[in-house]
Each structure stands twice: as C-alpha cells, then as structure tokens.
Amino acid sequence: MRSDFVRNLVIIFVGIMLVFMNESSMPLLVRIVGVLFFVPAFISLAGLFFPRPAFTAAAVAFSALVNVGSMAFGLWLILSPGMFMGLFLKLIAVTLFLVSLYRLLFLFRLRANAAVSWKMGIVPFVVAIASVVLFVDPFAVASTVSILLGICAIFIGVADIFLLLFLDNRMHEPHSLKGD
C-alpha cells in the first residue's frame, strides 16, 4: 500500500505542476524523463566496475554499451528538450489513453462484483478524449490539455488515495469482504 500511496502523491504533484506551470511543464517533464534515463544507467554503469563472476565479458560489454547509450539519450533529453516535445507529447497521449482505457475496463469489471456508479467513469473518459485530442494536434492544444490533464491527474490521485484508504479499512474489519 505504501508504494501505491507514494505513486498517487506523485500523480497529484505532476497534476498540480501541469495545472499551475502549464507553459513550462512540458520541457520540464522531458528533462525529468531524461534524468530517469541518465541516473539508473549511470548507477548501473558504475556497478560494472565491481566485477561479478557470474557475468561474462560479452554480457558486461553489452551492458556497458546499453548504459552508455541510455546515458547519452538521457543527457540529450536534459540538454535539448525542445527536440523531443512532439514525440513526448504523443507518447503522453498514448500512455494516457491506455491508462484511461484500463481504468474504464477495471470499472466495468468492478461493476460485476460491487455497486459502482457510472460517475466513476467520467474522469477516465475525459482523459481518453483529451489524450486523443493531444495525439492529433499536440502543439496547438498543449497548454489547454496540460491544464485538463493536470486536473484529471489530481482527481485520479485523490480518488485512488481514498480508494486505498477505504480498502485498507475494509481489509481490517472482520467479515467485511464476505458480504455478511
């Protein structure tokens, strides 16, 4: 539960950043992705200097090549985020569409076992529509979609935290999940 809670706090933070820093949030997000490529590759590359007998020389060389490539790509994202803005926005759109589709399917499956209101599907549906619009014309609507996606991210993060707390409380009650 702790990692889910932290993940939802990060979602809320990103949502707040998208709402209040919508003009500068996209280059910043590209830079953050660059850091996420660079740092693990750097740590992994540094770990190669401590030899392990289980690794062959070819595996170490291949791992070093992949890590250097990942570091170079991360550094490229950090230093020139403008080159990747269009691609990054389209990747965000595809990712958000898949997440919203997953959430809608999850709600349909949940309706079979519990009373779930149709209102729970509004946010994933709005995110799906916004992601399609973002994919079609990323730069014309980036600011507006950034605000809308930020609001949706805040709602999703808060709703998931309440759901986690509700499920945690229900798990500690005796006979709460048996339908008694």
PyRosetta script that sets phi, psi and omega in degrees:
from pyrosetta import init, pose_from_sequence

init()
pose = pose_from_sequence("MRSDFVRNLVIIFVGIMLVFMNESSMPLLVRIVGVLFFVPAFISLAGLFFPRPAFTAAAVAFSALVNVGSMAFGLWLILSPGMFMGLFLKLIAVTLFLVSLYRLLFLFRLRANAAVSWKMGIVPFVVAIASVVLFVDPFAVASTVSILLGICAIFIGVADIFLLLFLDNRMHEPHSLKGD")
pose.set_psi(1, -32.3)
pose.set_omega(1, -176.6)
pose.set_phi(2, -64.0)
pose.set_psi(2, -41.2)
pose.set_omega(2, 180.0)
pose.set_phi(3, -68.7)
pose.set_psi(3, -35.0)
pose.set_omega(3, 175.7)
pose.set_phi(4, -65.5)
pose.set_psi(4, -39.0)
pose.set_omega(4, 178.6)
pose.set_phi(5, -64.0)
pose.set_psi(5, -45.1)
pose.set_omega(5, 179.0)
pose.set_phi(6, -64.2)
pose.set_psi(6, -42.0)
pose.set_omega(6, 177.9)
pose.set_phi(7, -58.9)
pose.set_psi(7, -41.6)
pose.set_omega(7, 179.9)
pose.set_phi(8, -71.0)
pose.set_psi(8, -33.0)
pose.set_omega(8, 173.8)
pose.set_phi(9, -64.3)
pose.set_psi(9, -39.3)
pose.set_omega(9, 176.8)
pose.set_phi(10, -65.2)
pose.set_psi(10, -40.6)
pose.set_omega(10, 177.4)
pose.set_phi(11, -61.0)
pose.set_psi(11, -42.5)
pose.set_omega(11, 178.0)
pose.set_phi(12, -64.8)
pose.set_psi(12, -42.4)
pose.set_omega(12, 178.8)
pose.set_phi(13, -61.4)
pose.set_psi(13, -45.4)
pose.set_omega(13, 178.3)
pose.set_phi(14, -63.4)
pose.set_psi(14, -39.7)
pose.set_omega(14, 177.5)
pose.set_phi(15, -61.5)
pose.set_psi(15, -44.0)
pose.set_omega(15, 177.8)
pose.set_phi(16, -63.8)
pose.set_psi(16, -40.4)
pose.set_omega(16, 178.1)
pose.set_phi(17, -64.1)
pose.set_psi(17, -40.7)
pose.set_omega(17, 179.7)
pose.set_phi(18, -66.6)
pose.set_psi(18, -32.9)
pose.set_omega(18, -179.3)
pose.set_phi(19, -75.6)
pose.set_psi(19, -49.2)
pose.set_omega(19, -170.8)
pose.set_phi(20, -91.2)
pose.set_psi(20, -18.2)
pose.set_omega(20, 178.4)
pose.set_phi(21, -124.5)
pose.set_psi(21, 47.1)
pose.set_omega(21, -170.3)
pose.set_phi(22, -65.6)
pose.set_psi(22, -29.8)
pose.set_omega(22, 179.9)
pose.set_phi(23, -74.2)
pose.set_psi(23, -36.0)
pose.set_omega(23, -176.4)
pose.set_phi(24, -105.1)
pose.set_psi(24, 2.9)
pose.set_omega(24, -174.8)
pose.set_phi(25, -75.1)
pose.set_psi(25, -32.8)
pose.set_omega(25, -177.6)
pose.set_phi(26, -66.7)
pose.set_psi(26, -47.7)
pose.set_omega(26, 175.4)
pose.set_phi(27, -61.9)
pose.set_psi(27, -34.4)
pose.set_omega(27, 178.2)
pose.set_phi(28, -66.3)
pose.set_psi(28, -41.6)
pose.set_omega(28, 177.6)
pose.set_phi(29, -64.3)
pose.set_psi(29, -37.6)
pose.set_omega(29, 176.9)
pose.set_phi(30, -64.1)
pose.set_psi(30, -41.1)
pose.set_omega(30, 177.5)
pose.set_phi(31, -64.7)
pose.set_psi(31, -38.4)
pose.set_omega(31, 178.3)
pose.set_phi(32, -63.4)
pose.set_psi(32, -41.4)
pose.set_omega(32, 176.6)
pose.set_phi(33, -63.0)
pose.set_psi(33, -38.4)
pose.set_omega(33, 176.1)
pose.set_phi(34, -60.5)
pose.set_psi(34, -42.2)
pose.set_omega(34, 177.2)
pose.set_phi(35, -64.3)
pose.set_psi(35, -38.0)
pose.set_omega(35, 179.2)
pose.set_phi(36, -68.0)
pose.set_psi(36, -24.4)
pose.set_omega(36, 171.9)
pose.set_phi(37, -79.7)
pose.set_psi(37, -42.7)
pose.set_omega(37, -171.1)
pose.set_phi(38, -71.4)
pose.set_psi(38, -50.5)
pose.set_omega(38, -171.3)
pose.set_phi(39, -63.7)
pose.set_psi(39, -50.9)
pose.set_omega(39, 179.2)
pose.set_phi(40, -62.9)
pose.set_psi(40, -35.3)
pose.set_omega(40, 178.3)
pose.set_phi(41, -66.3)
pose.set_psi(41, -39.3)
pose.set_omega(41, 178.2)
pose.set_phi(42, -63.9)
pose.set_psi(42, -43.7)
pose.set_omega(42, 179.6)
pose.set_phi(43, -64.8)
pose.set_psi(43, -42.3)
pose.set_omega(43, 179.1)
pose.set_phi(44, -65.8)
pose.set_psi(44, -39.4)
pose.set_omega(44, 178.4)
pose.set_phi(45, -66.0)
pose.set_psi(45, -39.6)
pose.set_omega(45, 177.5)
pose.set_phi(46, -64.9)
pose.set_psi(46, -33.9)
pose.set_omega(46, 178.3)
pose.set_phi(47, -66.8)
pose.set_psi(47, -21.3)
pose.set_omega(47, 179.1)
pose.set_phi(48, -70.6)
pose.set_psi(48, -17.0)
pose.set_omega(48, 178.6)
pose.set_phi(49, -78.7)
pose.set_psi(49, -7.4)
pose.set_omega(49, 174.7)
pose.set_phi(50, -107.5)
pose.set_psi(50, 92.8)
pose.set_omega(50, -170.7)
pose.set_phi(51, -65.1)
pose.set_psi(51, 144.5)
pose.set_omega(51, 175.0)
pose.set_phi(52, -119.6)
pose.set_psi(52, 138.5)
pose.set_omega(52, -176.1)
pose.set_phi(53, -68.6)
pose.set_psi(53, -19.1)
pose.set_omega(53, -176.6)
pose.set_phi(54, -75.3)
pose.set_psi(54, -18.3)
pose.set_omega(54, -177.1)
pose.set_phi(55, -93.5)
pose.set_psi(55, 136.7)
pose.set_omega(55, 175.1)
pose.set_phi(56, -83.8)
pose.set_psi(56, 167.1)
pose.set_omega(56, 179.3)
pose.set_phi(57, -64.1)
pose.set_psi(57, -36.4)
pose.set_omega(57, 179.2)
pose.set_phi(58, -66.2)
pose.set_psi(58, -39.5)
pose.set_omega(58, 179.4)
pose.set_phi(59, -66.6)
pose.set_psi(59, -39.7)
pose.set_omega(59, 178.3)
pose.set_phi(60, -65.8)
pose.set_psi(60, -42.1)
pose.set_omega(60, 179.5)
pose.set_phi(61, -65.1)
pose.set_psi(61, -42.9)
pose.set_omega(61, 179.1)
pose.set_phi(62, -64.7)
pose.set_psi(62, -43.1)
pose.set_omega(62, 178.7)
pose.set_phi(63, -63.3)
pose.set_psi(63, -40.4)
pose.set_omega(63, 178.1)
pose.set_phi(64, -63.7)
pose.set_psi(64, -41.6)
pose.set_omega(64, 179.0)
pose.set_phi(65, -63.6)
pose.set_psi(65, -43.6)
pose.set_omega(65, 178.9)
pose.set_phi(66, -64.8)
pose.set_psi(66, -42.0)
pose.set_omega(66, -179.5)
pose.set_phi(67, -66.5)
pose.set_psi(67, -41.1)
pose.set_omega(67, 177.8)
pose.set_phi(68, -65.3)
pose.set_psi(68, -40.3)
pose.set_omega(68, 177.2)
pose.set_phi(69, -63.5)
pose.set_psi(69, -41.7)
pose.set_omega(69, 178.1)
pose.set_phi(70, -66.3)
pose.set_psi(70, -39.2)
pose.set_omega(70, 176.9)
pose.set_phi(71, -64.9)
pose.set_psi(71, -42.1)
pose.set_omega(71, 179.1)
pose.set_phi(72, -63.9)
pose.set_psi(72, -43.2)
pose.set_omega(72, 178.6)
pose.set_phi(73, -64.3)
pose.set_psi(73, -42.5)
pose.set_omega(73, 177.2)
pose.set_phi(74, -62.1)
pose.set_psi(74, -41.5)
pose.set_omega(74, 177.9)
pose.set_phi(75, -65.4)
pose.set_psi(75, -37.6)
pose.set_omega(75, 177.1)
pose.set_phi(76, -63.7)
pose.set_psi(76, -42.5)
pose.set_omega(76, 177.1)
pose.set_phi(77, -64.3)
pose.set_psi(77, -38.5)
pose.set_omega(77, -179.2)
pose.set_phi(78, -68.4)
pose.set_psi(78, -43.6)
pose.set_omega(78, -173.5)
pose.set_phi(79, -80.9)
pose.set_psi(79, -32.6)
pose.set_omega(79, -179.7)
pose.set_phi(80, -136.8)
pose.set_psi(80, 75.8)
pose.set_omega(80, -177.7)
pose.set_phi(81, -69.8)
pose.set_psi(81, -21.5)
pose.set_omega(81, -178.7)
pose.set_phi(82, -62.4)
pose.set_psi(82, -30.1)
pose.set_omega(82, -179.7)
pose.set_phi(83, -68.0)
pose.set_psi(83, -25.1)
pose.set_omega(83, -174.0)
pose.set_phi(84, -108.6)
pose.set_psi(84, 6.5)
pose.set_omega(84, -176.2)
pose.set_phi(85, -59.8)
pose.set_psi(85, -48.9)
pose.set_omega(85, -178.6)
pose.set_phi(86, -61.8)
pose.set_psi(86, -47.6)
pose.set_omega(86, 178.4)
pose.set_phi(87, -63.2)
pose.set_psi(87, -41.5)
pose.set_omega(87, -179.2)
pose.set_phi(88, -64.9)
pose.set_psi(88, -41.7)
pose.set_omega(88, 178.6)
pose.set_phi(89, -64.6)
pose.set_psi(89, -38.7)
pose.set_omega(89, 177.9)
pose.set_phi(90, -68.1)
pose.set_psi(90, -38.1)
pose.set_omega(90, 176.0)
pose.set_phi(91, -65.0)
pose.set_psi(91, -39.0)
pose.set_omega(91, 175.8)
pose.set_phi(92, -62.4)
pose.set_psi(92, -42.7)
pose.set_omega(92, -179.7)
pose.set_phi(93, -61.9)
pose.set_psi(93, -45.3)
pose.set_omega(93, 179.7)
pose.set_phi(94, -64.8)
pose.set_psi(94, -43.5)
pose.set_omega(94, 179.7)
pose.set_phi(95, -62.7)
pose.set_psi(95, -45.0)
pose.set_omega(95, 179.6)
pose.set_phi(96, -65.1)
pose.set_psi(96, -36.4)
pose.set_omega(96, 178.1)
pose.set_phi(97, -64.7)
pose.set_psi(97, -44.1)
pose.set_omega(97, 179.5)
pose.set_phi(98, -65.5)
pose.set_psi(98, -39.4)
pose.set_omega(98, 178.3)
pose.set_phi(99, -65.4)
pose.set_psi(99, -43.7)
pose.set_omega(99, 180.0)
pose.set_phi(100, -67.0)
pose.set_psi(100, -37.3)
pose.set_omega(100, 176.2)
pose.set_phi(101, -63.6)
pose.set_psi(101, -42.3)
pose.set_omega(101, 177.0)
pose.set_phi(102, -61.3)
pose.set_psi(102, -44.0)
pose.set_omega(102, -179.7)
pose.set_phi(103, -63.6)
pose.set_psi(103, -40.7)
pose.set_omega(103, 178.0)
pose.set_phi(104, -64.6)
pose.set_psi(104, -43.5)
pose.set_omega(104, 177.9)
pose.set_phi(105, -64.3)
pose.set_psi(105, -38.2)
pose.set_omega(105, 177.1)
pose.set_phi(106, -62.8)
pose.set_psi(106, -41.7)
pose.set_omega(106, 178.9)
pose.set_phi(107, -64.8)
pose.set_psi(107, -38.8)
pose.set_omega(107, 177.4)
pose.set_phi(108, -64.3)
pose.set_psi(108, -40.2)
pose.set_omega(108, 177.7)
pose.set_phi(109, -68.3)
pose.set_psi(109, -36.3)
pose.set_omega(109, -180.0)
pose.set_phi(110, -68.7)
pose.set_psi(110, -32.3)
pose.set_omega(110, 179.0)
pose.set_phi(111, -63.2)
pose.set_psi(111, -27.0)
pose.set_omega(111, 179.3)
pose.set_phi(112, -68.4)
pose.set_psi(112, -27.6)
pose.set_omega(112, -175.9)
pose.set_phi(113, -109.7)
pose.set_psi(113, -15.6)
pose.set_omega(113, -175.8)
pose.set_phi(114, -147.9)
pose.set_psi(114, 162.1)
pose.set_omega(114, 177.7)
pose.set_phi(115, -80.9)
pose.set_psi(115, 107.0)
pose.set_omega(115, -179.6)
pose.set_phi(116, -120.4)
pose.set_psi(116, 128.8)
pose.set_omega(116, -179.1)
pose.set_phi(117, -73.4)
pose.set_psi(117, 150.5)
pose.set_omega(117, 177.0)
pose.set_phi(118, -65.2)
pose.set_psi(118, -19.8)
pose.set_omega(118, -179.1)
pose.set_phi(119, -65.5)
pose.set_psi(119, -23.1)
pose.set_omega(119, 178.8)
pose.set_phi(120, -67.2)
pose.set_psi(120, -18.9)
pose.set_omega(120, -180.0)
pose.set_phi(121, -90.8)
pose.set_psi(121, -2.5)
pose.set_omega(121, -177.2)
pose.set_phi(122, -65.0)
pose.set_psi(122, -49.4)
pose.set_omega(122, -177.2)
pose.set_phi(123, -63.2)
pose.set_psi(123, -48.0)
pose.set_omega(123, 177.2)
pose.set_phi(124, -61.4)
pose.set_psi(124, -34.2)
pose.set_omega(124, 178.2)
pose.set_phi(125, -67.3)
pose.set_psi(125, -42.9)
pose.set_omega(125, 178.2)
pose.set_phi(126, -64.8)
pose.set_psi(126, -39.7)
pose.set_omega(126, 178.1)
pose.set_phi(127, -64.3)
pose.set_psi(127, -39.4)
pose.set_omega(127, 178.3)
pose.set_phi(128, -63.0)
pose.set_psi(128, -44.3)
pose.set_omega(128, 178.8)
pose.set_phi(129, -64.3)
pose.set_psi(129, -45.1)
pose.set_omega(129, 179.6)
pose.set_phi(130, -62.8)
pose.set_psi(130, -36.4)
pose.set_omega(130, -179.8)
pose.set_phi(131, -69.5)
pose.set_psi(131, -35.4)
pose.set_omega(131, 176.2)
pose.set_phi(132, -65.6)
pose.set_psi(132, -43.9)
pose.set_omega(132, 178.1)
pose.set_phi(133, -62.2)
pose.set_psi(133, -41.9)
pose.set_omega(133, 178.7)
pose.set_phi(134, -63.9)
pose.set_psi(134, -38.0)
pose.set_omega(134, 179.9)
pose.set_phi(135, -68.3)
pose.set_psi(135, -38.3)
pose.set_omega(135, -176.5)
pose.set_phi(136, -69.7)
pose.set_psi(136, -45.3)
pose.set_omega(136, -177.5)
pose.set_phi(137, -141.0)
pose.set_psi(137, 81.6)
pose.set_omega(137, -169.9)
pose.set_phi(138, -66.3)
pose.set_psi(138, -37.9)
pose.set_omega(138, -173.1)
pose.set_phi(139, -83.5)
pose.set_psi(139, -29.7)
pose.set_omega(139, -178.1)
pose.set_phi(140, -70.8)
pose.set_psi(140, -31.4)
pose.set_omega(140, -175.1)
pose.set_phi(141, -116.7)
pose.set_psi(141, 13.7)
pose.set_omega(141, -173.8)
pose.set_phi(142, -60.6)
pose.set_psi(142, -42.4)
pose.set_omega(142, -178.0)
pose.set_phi(143, -68.3)
pose.set_psi(143, -46.0)
pose.set_omega(143, -179.6)
pose.set_phi(144, -66.3)
pose.set_psi(144, -45.2)
pose.set_omega(144, 179.4)
pose.set_phi(145, -66.7)
pose.set_psi(145, -33.7)
pose.set_omega(145, 177.5)
pose.set_phi(146, -60.8)
pose.set_psi(146, -44.1)
pose.set_omega(146, 178.6)
pose.set_phi(147, -65.7)
pose.set_psi(147, -45.9)
pose.set_omega(147, -179.2)
pose.set_phi(148, -63.5)
pose.set_psi(148, -44.3)
pose.set_omega(148, 179.1)
pose.set_phi(149, -67.6)
pose.set_psi(149, -33.9)
pose.set_omega(149, 175.9)
pose.set_phi(150, -63.5)
pose.set_psi(150, -43.7)
pose.set_omega(150, 177.5)
pose.set_phi(151, -62.9)
pose.set_psi(151, -44.3)
pose.set_omega(151, 178.7)
pose.set_phi(152, -63.4)
pose.set_psi(152, -39.4)
pose.set_omega(152, 179.0)
pose.set_phi(153, -64.0)
pose.set_psi(153, -39.7)
pose.set_omega(153, 177.7)
pose.set_phi(154, -62.8)
pose.set_psi(154, -46.8)
pose.set_omega(154, 179.4)
pose.set_phi(155, -62.5)
pose.set_psi(155, -42.9)
pose.set_omega(155, 179.9)
pose.set_phi(156, -63.8)
pose.set_psi(156, -44.6)
pose.set_omega(156, 179.4)
pose.set_phi(157, -62.4)
pose.set_psi(157, -44.9)
pose.set_omega(157, 179.7)
pose.set_phi(158, -66.3)
pose.set_psi(158, -43.5)
pose.set_omega(158, -180.0)
pose.set_phi(159, -62.7)
pose.set_psi(159, -40.5)
pose.set_omega(159, 178.8)
pose.set_phi(160, -67.3)
pose.set_psi(160, -36.1)
pose.set_omega(160, 177.2)
pose.set_phi(161, -64.9)
pose.set_psi(161, -44.6)
pose.set_omega(161, 176.8)
pose.set_phi(162, -62.5)
pose.set_psi(162, -39.4)
pose.set_omega(162, 178.2)
pose.set_phi(163, -64.3)
pose.set_psi(163, -42.3)
pose.set_omega(163, 177.9)
pose.set_phi(164, -62.6)
pose.set_psi(164, -43.1)
pose.set_omega(164, 179.2)
pose.set_phi(165, -66.0)
pose.set_psi(165, -39.7)
pose.set_omega(165, 178.2)
pose.set_phi(166, -63.5)
pose.set_psi(166, -47.1)
pose.set_omega(166, -179.8)
pose.set_phi(167, -66.0)
pose.set_psi(167, -36.7)
pose.set_omega(167, 178.6)
pose.set_phi(168, -64.9)
pose.set_psi(168, -41.8)
pose.set_omega(168, 177.7)
pose.set_phi(169, -66.5)
pose.set_psi(169, -38.8)
pose.set_omega(169, -179.4)
pose.set_phi(170, -68.6)
pose.set_psi(170, -32.5)
pose.set_omega(170, -179.0)
pose.set_phi(171, -69.8)
pose.set_psi(171, -25.7)
pose.set_omega(171, -178.3)
pose.set_phi(172, -90.5)
pose.set_psi(172, -9.9)
pose.set_omega(172, 177.2)
pose.set_phi(173, -84.8)
pose.set_psi(173, 136.6)
pose.set_omega(173, 178.0)
pose.set_phi(174, -70.7)
pose.set_psi(174, 138.1)
pose.set_omega(174, 177.8)
pose.set_phi(175, 62.0)
pose.set_psi(175, 22.3)
pose.set_omega(175, -175.5)
pose.set_phi(176, -79.0)
pose.set_psi(176, -26.9)
pose.set_omega(176, -176.5)
pose.set_phi(177, -103.7)
pose.set_psi(177, 0.8)
pose.set_omega(177, -178.5)
pose.set_phi(178, -90.1)
pose.set_psi(178, -9.1)
pose.set_omega(178, 179.2)
pose.set_phi(179, 84.7)
pose.set_psi(179, 16.4)
pose.set_omega(179, 178.7)
pose.set_phi(180, -76.3)
pose.dump_pdb("model.pdb")
